[in-house]
């Protein structure tokens, strides 16, 4: 449940009290805060939360701040990429279903007994084919290369963090012979 202290600015609609208050958009005030908190915890950005809920970005920021939530750009970016991947997967599923419907419409076309049935089946095939073409996600080489590049950049950042942590802990350069000896000793300790 979202928390609020008595010093919450009035401009967020004083999202505390009894929960019985109603904002200008007829959404209970406590419910607005809860929506913001839940969506922010799912990794959505301030603007996306505002767009989905109809709550101003300033109010979204204040509610999030009052609940100890910050909008980390990297976290939002990761969530957005995951959401886009989910949407592409759903889109591909819909396209697959449309292809199955095309097969059914083709069967109806082959078994049509009247000109009217033939015309309806032909129209259905045309419409379904267009819809399937629009729904089939296009994965370009550039997108694939961008995904690989992003993964490599993330790996590089993680490796830097490990190196920096090692150097801070042992006060020796990571690529030095001393570091190699320390790593070897730790590996031997882990084995025993």
PyMOL commands that set and color helices and strands:
alter all, ss='L'
color gray80, all
select helices_A, chain A and resi 10-12+29-41+46-53+57-66+73-110+115-135+141-170+177-191
alter helices_A, ss='H'
color red, helices_A
deselect
rebuild
show_as cartoon
